[in-house]
């Protein structure tokens, strides 16, 4: 497979305070030197606790939020250097599925209007061909044609998310940014949506950046995974290998705190000790060291690099876990 997306040292900081009332100026390093690659036809998971920067990364990839530094190279084109006209064309090739199907659809528009709009905006055919394309896309996501003239409030959460997926697919993109696409849905509906995404990926040759906090979902859907903590990627590698034998202590606790979907297994969930540091006052050295039982001198003084720990695996840790410790 060839490389479709390369993200290098991406950063996004948000500034608060410093206004007329004298509030102290604070900088939140939401995304801090994030780098990864995605192969054409592949699916990469981006996981971590709430507030770690996953969704900010997702939005910067489409420049819905402008990054402060770094590069985003899609199919050889640096999106940060693209003009508004170029971005308009590129956004046909990169689409996003949002987390909340109740908030991401316009309640005043029918499904037909929602799906037709991108095609008219990008001048992708005449009225007849657009109508045909909309109907076909709706059927592809498992909804009947009589749904076209209904409004979002007439659908269940899973059906609304299918409409959101159809809206992303109607322009025939190559890359889908899926920002927690099943987290707002019931477990049974999650499985249906994941099966739908998997079949669409196979049929259309789609690539995915899949943001999630659910390691079970990521294990099922993603080829590779990157673990984020306080704006940085702390470990990356093939999904099964990383989740079976994590090298970074944070990845290990994240894995061990996820329930196993087997009623025969006794539930022994791990817990991360301590509070997550403030994103405006990150600790020196490794940001995880205040919560890490393995932390010692170097961890508190030097930020670890994301270095290779095994074939295809990288971890930002001075004292990575061994396979025996992960068992």
MIVEX-215178 format. One record per residue (C-alpha): residue in three letters; z negated, y negated, x negated; residue number from 1. Coordinates in pm, 1 decimal. Layout:
NODE  rest        pz        py        px   nr
NODE   ALA         Z         Y         X  NUM
...
This chain:
NODE  rest        pz        py        px   nr
NODE   UNK       0.0       0.0       0.0    1
NODE   UNK      73.0    -353.6    -115.0    2
NODE   UNK    -173.9    -640.8    -110.4    3
NODE   UNK    -163.1    -858.4     201.2    4
NODE   UNK    -464.0   -1088.2     156.4    5
NODE   UNK    -650.1   -1208.4    -151.9    6
NODE   UNK    -954.3   -1432.3    -123.5    7
NODE   UNK   -1084.2   -1576.6    -451.2    8
NODE   UNK   -1411.7   -1769.6    -497.2    9
NODE   UNK   -1409.2   -1903.8    -142.5   10
NODE   UNK   -1685.4   -2154.4     -70.3   11
NODE   UNK   -1797.0   -2352.4     232.6   12
NODE   UNK   -2104.5   -2576.7     234.7   13
NODE   UNK   -2248.0   -2769.5     528.6   14
NODE   UNK   -2446.7   -3088.6     476.4   15
NODE   UNK   -2718.9   -3214.2     709.9   16
NODE   UNK   -2956.0   -3509.7     696.5   17
NODE   UNK   -2916.7   -3818.0     486.8   18
NODE   UNK   -2843.9   -4038.7     787.5   19
NODE   UNK   -2981.7   -4370.6     899.7   20
NODE   UNK   -3322.2   -4226.6     989.0   21
NODE   UNK   -3390.4   -4118.4     633.6   22
NODE   UNK   -3385.6   -3741.3     687.4   23
NODE   UNK   -3351.9   -3562.5     352.5   24
NODE   UNK   -3001.7   -3447.7     268.4   25
NODE   UNK   -2974.5   -3067.3     276.5   26
NODE   UNK   -2685.6   -2844.2     176.9   27
NODE   UNK   -2635.0   -2503.5     337.0   28
NODE   UNK   -2420.7   -2278.2     117.2   29
NODE   UNK   -2283.0   -2074.2     404.9   30
NODE   UNK   -2010.1   -1912.7     191.2   31
NODE   UNK   -2069.9   -1907.4    -182.3   32
NODE   UNK   -1798.8   -1780.3    -420.2   33
NODE   UNK   -1671.2   -1499.1    -195.1   34
NODE   UNK   -1383.0   -1286.2    -325.7   35
NODE   UNK   -1208.9    -979.5    -181.9   36
NODE   UNK    -866.9    -825.2    -124.8   37
NODE   UNK    -710.1    -646.9     171.5   38
NODE   UNK    -423.7    -401.9     150.1   39
NODE   UNK    -138.2    -413.8     399.8   40
NODE   UNK    -229.4    -186.8     691.7   41
NODE   UNK    -592.8    -168.3     578.6   42
NODE   UNK    -916.2    -260.1     751.3   43
NODE   UNK   -1199.8    -429.8     563.2   44
NODE   UNK   -1547.8    -462.6     711.1   45
NODE   UNK   -1767.2    -763.5     641.0   46
NODE   UNK   -2131.7    -681.5     715.3   47
NODE   UNK   -2477.1    -833.2     679.1   48
NODE   UNK   -2765.7    -987.2     870.1   49
NODE   UNK   -2714.8   -1274.0    1113.2   50
NODE   UNK   -2668.0   -1599.6     925.5   51
NODE   UNK   -2529.5   -1443.1     607.6   52
NODE   UNK   -2193.5   -1623.3     640.6   53
NODE   UNK   -1969.6   -1350.9     785.1   54
NODE   UNK   -1830.9   -1554.7    1075.7   55
NODE   UNK   -1785.5   -1861.1     855.2   56
NODE   UNK   -1568.0   -1651.7     623.1   57
NODE   UNK   -1367.4   -1531.4     924.3   58
NODE   UNK   -1301.1   -1884.0    1045.0   59
NODE   UNK   -1213.1   -2020.4     702.2   60
NODE   UNK    -945.9   -1750.9     663.6   61
NODE   UNK    -754.9   -1919.7     947.0   62
NODE   UNK    -864.4   -2267.7     840.6   63
NODE   UNK   -1037.9   -2314.5    1173.2   64
NODE   UNK   -1307.2   -2433.5     932.6   65
NODE   UNK   -1172.1   -2596.1     617.5   66
NODE   UNK   -1315.5   -2434.5     301.5   67
NODE   UNK   -1448.8   -2655.4      23.7   68
NODE   UNK   -1302.7   -2457.4    -264.6   69
NODE   UNK   -1139.2   -2130.3    -357.9   70
NODE   UNK    -808.4   -1978.3    -255.5   71
NODE   UNK    -684.0   -1775.0      42.6   72
NODE   UNK    -353.2   -1609.6     -43.1   73
NODE   UNK    -178.8   -1437.2     247.5   74
NODE   UNK     137.6   -1244.1     161.0   75
NODE   UNK     183.5   -1458.8    -149.0   76
NODE   UNK     119.7   -1792.8      26.6   77
NODE   UNK    -192.5   -1996.5     -52.7   78
NODE   UNK    -314.9   -2106.9     289.3   79
NODE   UNK    -524.3   -2387.1     141.0   80
NODE   UNK    -209.8   -2548.3       1.2   81
NODE   UNK      -4.4   -2499.0     318.8   82
NODE   UNK      98.2   -2804.0     521.5   83
NODE   UNK      27.2   -2839.0     892.2   84
NODE   UNK     383.3   -2726.6     969.4   85
NODE   UNK     348.6   -2422.1     744.3   86
NODE   UNK      10.3   -2332.8     896.1   87
NODE   UNK     161.4   -2349.1    1243.9   88
NODE   UNK     411.6   -2081.3    1141.7   89
NODE   UNK     154.6   -1874.9     950.5   90
NODE   UNK     -85.6   -1864.4    1244.9   91
NODE   UNK     171.0   -1655.4    1429.4   92
NODE   UNK     114.3   -1392.5    1161.4   93
NODE   UNK    -266.6   -1418.4    1153.6   94
NODE   UNK    -466.1   -1406.6    1476.2   95
NODE   UNK    -834.4   -1387.4    1567.9   96
NODE   UNK   -1035.4   -1194.8    1826.9   97
NODE   UNK   -1362.0   -1373.2    1904.4   98
NODE   UNK   -1703.2   -1220.2    1963.1   99
NODE   UNK   -1785.6   -1339.3    2313.0  100
NODE   UNK   -1526.7   -1246.8    2578.1  101
NODE   UNK   -1717.8   -1460.1    2829.4  102
NODE   UNK   -1676.7   -1778.7    2624.1  103
NODE   UNK   -1340.7   -1728.0    2452.2  104
NODE   UNK   -1123.2   -1734.7    2766.3  105
NODE   UNK   -1045.2   -2047.7    2966.2  106
NODE   UNK   -1197.4   -1990.2    3313.4  107
NODE   UNK    -933.6   -2215.6    3473.0  108
NODE   UNK    -636.9   -2016.1    3346.0  109
NODE   UNK    -502.8   -1689.1    3476.2  110
NODE   UNK    -435.9   -1403.9    3235.9  111
NODE   UNK     -63.5   -1479.4    3265.2  112
NODE   UNK    -116.2   -1842.6    3162.5  113
NODE   UNK    -346.9   -1739.1    2876.7  114
NODE   UNK     -92.2   -1496.2    2731.6  115
NODE   UNK     214.8   -1712.8    2791.6  116
NODE   UNK      76.2   -2023.0    2623.4  117
NODE   UNK     105.6   -1904.5    2257.3  118
NODE   UNK     463.9   -1792.9    2318.3  119
NODE   UNK     563.5   -2128.8    2467.4  120
NODE   UNK     378.2   -2323.9    2196.1  121
NODE   UNK     564.4   -2134.4    1923.6  122
NODE   UNK     894.2   -2128.7    2120.0  123
NODE   UNK     920.0   -1752.5    2117.2  124
NODE   UNK    1184.3   -1701.5    2384.2  125
NODE   UNK    1284.1   -1819.7    2729.9  126
NODE   UNK    1094.7   -1775.6    3055.8  127
NODE   UNK    1235.8   -1427.1    3119.1  128
NODE   UNK    1171.0   -1284.6    2771.6  129
NODE   UNK     824.7   -1442.2    2762.4  130
NODE   UNK     736.2   -1284.6    3097.6  131
NODE   UNK     854.8    -945.8    2970.1  132
NODE   UNK     657.4    -981.9    2648.5  133
NODE   UNK     338.6   -1076.0    2833.8  134
NODE   UNK     370.9    -779.8    3070.3  135
NODE   UNK     430.1    -533.6    2786.9  136
NODE   UNK     136.6    -666.4    2583.3  137
NODE   UNK     -97.1    -641.0    2881.2  138
NODE   UNK       0.9    -277.3    2931.9  139
NODE   UNK     -46.5    -212.4    2558.3  140
NODE   UNK    -414.8    -309.2    2584.8  141
NODE   UNK    -471.8     -86.6    2887.5  142
NODE   UNK    -473.1    -339.5    3171.4  143
NODE   UNK    -257.5    -315.2    3486.6  144
NODE   UNK      11.4    -570.4    3568.2  145
NODE   UNK    -179.7    -693.2    3873.8  146
NODE   UNK    -431.2    -843.1    3629.3  147
NODE   UNK    -180.3   -1110.9    3531.1  148
NODE   UNK    -262.1   -1345.8    3817.2  149
NODE   UNK    -637.9   -1301.5    3809.3  150
NODE   UNK    -898.8   -1523.0    3643.1  151
NODE   UNK   -1152.6   -1423.2    3372.4  152
NODE   UNK   -1448.8   -1416.8    3613.8  153
NODE   UNK   -1279.7   -1131.2    3801.6  154
NODE   UNK   -1306.0    -896.3    3503.1  155
NODE   UNK   -1581.1    -701.2    3329.5  156
NODE   UNK   -1678.4    -779.9    2970.0  157
NODE   UNK   -1465.4    -498.4    2830.6  158
NODE   UNK   -1164.7    -606.2    3035.2  159
NODE   UNK   -1206.1    -964.0    2917.6  160
NODE   UNK   -1209.8    -848.9    2558.7  161
NODE   UNK    -888.2    -659.0    2624.3  162
NODE   UNK    -737.1    -986.8    2742.5  163
NODE   UNK    -861.9   -1151.7    2422.0  164
NODE   UNK    -700.3    -874.7    2218.0  165
NODE   UNK    -376.4    -914.6    2414.2  166
NODE   UNK    -377.6   -1287.7    2341.1  167
NODE   UNK    -406.6   -1208.3    1970.0  168
NODE   UNK    -129.1    -948.2    1984.8  169
NODE   UNK     127.4   -1135.7    2189.8  170
NODE   UNK     270.4   -1313.6    1882.6  171
NODE   UNK     306.6    -982.7    1692.1  172
NODE   UNK      71.8   -1075.1    1403.7  173
NODE   UNK      29.9    -878.5    1082.2  174
NODE   UNK    -339.0    -958.8    1029.6  175
NODE   UNK    -619.4    -965.3    1288.1  176
NODE   UNK    -950.5   -1135.9    1210.4  177
NODE   UNK   -1196.2    -954.3    1439.5  178
NODE   UNK   -1522.0   -1150.9    1456.9  179
NODE   UNK   -1785.8    -914.9    1602.6  180
NODE   UNK   -1533.7    -801.0    1868.1  181
NODE   UNK   -1758.7    -538.8    2029.7  182
NODE   UNK   -2112.7    -669.6    1974.1  183
NODE   UNK   -2134.8    -833.6    2320.3  184
NODE   UNK   -2029.0    -513.4    2499.1  185
NODE   UNK   -2212.5    -205.9    2625.0  186
NODE   UNK   -2209.2      92.2    2390.0  187
NODE   UNK   -1969.6     297.6    2605.6  188
NODE   UNK   -1730.8       2.3    2630.2  189
NODE   UNK   -1759.2     -56.3    2254.1  190
NODE   UNK   -1618.3     291.5    2193.1  191
NODE   UNK   -1321.8     223.1    2423.1  192
NODE   UNK   -1239.6    -106.7    2251.4  193
NODE   UNK   -1267.3      49.9    1905.9  194
NODE   UNK   -1032.4     330.3    2011.3  195
NODE   UNK    -790.0      69.3    2143.9  196
NODE   UNK    -800.0    -129.1    1817.7  197
NODE   UNK    -752.0     187.9    1613.3  198
NODE   UNK    -447.6     294.1    1816.1  199
NODE   UNK    -296.7     -56.7    1798.8  200
NODE   UNK    -354.8     -62.3    1423.3  201
NODE   UNK    -166.3     265.3    1385.8  202
NODE   UNK     116.9     179.2    1623.7  203
NODE   UNK     175.7    -174.9    1496.8  204
NODE   UNK      77.3    -138.6    1131.2  205
NODE   UNK    -188.4    -407.0    1171.5  206
NODE   UNK    -436.5    -512.4     904.5  207
NODE   UNK    -793.4    -611.0     994.2  208
NODE   UNK   -1078.4    -817.1     856.7  209
NODE   UNK   -1354.3    -677.6    1075.9  210
NODE   UNK   -1680.6    -874.4    1094.1  211
NODE   UNK   -1979.4    -677.4    1221.8  212
NODE   UNK   -2352.8    -621.2    1182.2  213
NODE   UNK   -2321.8    -264.2    1312.8  214
NODE   UNK   -2273.5     -18.8    1026.4  215
NODE   UNK   -2186.1     262.3    1267.9  216
NODE   UNK   -1892.9      60.7    1400.5  217
NODE   UNK   -1782.0     -28.3    1046.7  218
NODE   UNK   -1803.8     334.2     933.3  219
NODE   UNK   -1579.1     435.2    1222.2  220
NODE   UNK   -1317.2     162.9    1189.0  221
NODE   UNK   -1300.6      27.1     831.7  222
NODE   UNK   -1148.6     168.3     512.6  223
NODE   UNK   -1348.2     -62.0     284.9  224
NODE   UNK   -1658.0    -274.7     333.3  225
NODE   UNK   -1814.9    -579.6     171.0  226
NODE   UNK   -2186.2    -650.9     219.7  227
NODE   UNK   -2291.6   -1016.8     239.9  228
NODE   UNK   -2631.0   -1170.7     177.7  229
NODE   UNK   -2696.2   -1545.5     197.8  230
NODE   UNK   -2332.8   -1642.0     155.0  231
NODE   UNK   -2245.9   -1402.0    -127.6  232
NODE   UNK   -2090.2   -1057.3    -140.5  233
NODE   UNK   -2348.2    -831.3    -303.7  234
NODE   UNK   -2158.7    -501.4    -283.7  235
NODE   UNK   -1810.0    -378.7    -196.0  236
NODE   UNK   -1619.5     -53.5    -197.8  237
NODE   UNK   -1479.0     228.9      17.0  238
NODE   UNK   -1676.1     247.8     340.9  239
NODE   UNK   -1793.8     607.7     332.4  240
NODE   UNK   -1886.4     598.6     -34.8  241
NODE   UNK   -2075.8     269.7      -5.8  242
NODE   UNK   -2267.9     366.7     307.0  243
NODE   UNK   -2350.7     715.1     178.7  244
NODE   UNK   -2466.0     600.6    -167.2  245
NODE   UNK   -2525.4     222.5    -168.3  246
NODE   UNK   -2581.1      68.4    -512.2  247
NODE   UNK   -2740.2    -261.2    -409.4  248
NODE   UNK   -3096.8    -240.4    -272.1  249
NODE   UNK   -3001.2    -469.4      17.7  250
NODE   UNK   -2712.0    -240.4     116.6  251
NODE   UNK   -2951.9      54.3     102.1  252
NODE   UNK   -3207.0    -105.3     334.3  253
NODE   UNK   -2929.4    -227.4     564.0  254
NODE   UNK   -2801.6     129.0     590.9  255
NODE   UNK   -3146.3     279.3     639.1  256
NODE   UNK   -3232.8      27.7     911.9  257
NODE   UNK   -2936.6     140.5    1125.9  258
NODE   UNK   -3006.6     408.1    1389.2  259
NODE   UNK   -2831.3     743.4    1345.5  260
NODE   UNK   -2631.6     839.6    1658.9  261
NODE   UNK   -2780.4    1189.3    1671.4  262
NODE   UNK   -3070.4    1267.3    1910.2  263
NODE   UNK   -3174.2    1559.4    1689.4  264
NODE   UNK   -3248.4    1327.2    1398.7  265
NODE   UNK   -3597.2    1178.7    1376.9  266
NODE   UNK   -3593.1     801.8    1365.2  267
NODE   UNK   -3731.0     660.7    1038.5  268
NODE   UNK   -3590.4     309.6    1017.4  269
NODE   UNK   -3638.5     113.4     697.0  270
NODE   UNK   -3758.2    -244.4     704.2  271
NODE   UNK   -3684.6    -530.4     466.9  272
NODE   UNK   -4012.7    -685.5     362.2  273
NODE   UNK   -4058.2   -1061.1     359.3  274
NODE   UNK   -3868.9   -1346.7     517.5  275
NODE   UNK   -3509.3   -1435.4     439.7  276
NODE   UNK   -3506.5   -1746.3     214.6  277
NODE   UNK   -3389.6   -2078.0     353.2  278
NODE   UNK   -3013.3   -2123.4     295.4  279
NODE   UNK   -3089.0   -2482.0     188.4  280
NODE   UNK   -3333.2   -2369.5     -83.1  281
NODE   UNK   -3195.9   -2053.1    -237.7  282
NODE   UNK   -3420.7   -1890.1    -498.1  283
NODE   UNK   -3318.2   -1883.4    -862.9  284
NODE   UNK   -3151.0   -1570.2    -994.0  285
NODE   UNK   -3066.6   -1301.0    -740.5  286
NODE   UNK   -3113.2   -1442.9    -389.1  287
NODE   UNK   -3248.4   -1105.3    -272.5  288
NODE   UNK   -3523.0   -1079.1    -535.0  289
NODE   UNK   -3807.8   -1219.2    -313.2  290
NODE   UNK   -3753.6    -922.5     -77.2  291
NODE   UNK   -3651.7    -656.6    -329.5  292
NODE   UNK   -3902.9    -390.1    -442.2  293
NODE   UNK   -3703.4    -336.3    -764.3  294
NODE   UNK   -3702.8    -701.4    -873.4  295
NODE   UNK   -3822.8    -787.9   -1224.2  296
NODE   UNK   -3769.5   -1062.3   -1482.9  297
NODE   UNK   -3386.5   -1080.4   -1500.3  298
NODE   UNK   -3359.9   -1079.1   -1120.7  299
NODE   UNK   -3560.3   -1401.1   -1098.7  300
NODE   UNK   -3370.8   -1580.0   -1372.9  301
NODE   UNK   -3000.8   -1486.7   -1366.4  302
NODE   UNK   -2760.5   -1447.3   -1075.7  303
NODE   UNK   -2597.8   -1103.1   -1115.9  304
NODE   UNK   -2220.0   -1073.2   -1127.6  305
NODE   UNK   -2028.9    -846.3    -891.1  306
NODE   UNK   -1958.5    -576.0   -1149.4  307
NODE   UNK   -1814.7    -226.5   -1124.9  308
NODE   UNK   -2073.3      47.0   -1066.1  309
NODE   UNK   -1831.9     335.1    -991.3  310
NODE   UNK   -1463.4     394.6    -921.7  311
NODE   UNK   -1359.3     132.1    -666.1  312
NODE   UNK   -1718.2      14.3    -625.8  313
NODE   UNK   -1881.1    -314.7    -725.3  314
NODE   UNK   -2236.4    -444.0    -686.3  315
NODE   UNK   -2415.8    -765.5    -779.7  316
NODE   UNK   -2741.6    -613.9    -902.3  317
NODE   UNK   -2922.6    -600.5   -1238.1  318
NODE   UNK   -3079.3    -263.9   -1146.4  319
NODE   UNK   -2844.8     -81.0    -905.2  320
NODE   UNK   -2956.6     226.1    -714.1  321
NODE   UNK   -2853.0     570.9    -833.5  322
NODE   UNK   -2698.5     835.2    -609.3  323
NODE   UNK   -3023.8    1036.0    -622.2  324
NODE   UNK   -3226.5     738.4    -500.1  325
NODE   UNK   -2991.2     697.1    -201.5  326
NODE   UNK   -3027.1    1055.5     -81.8  327
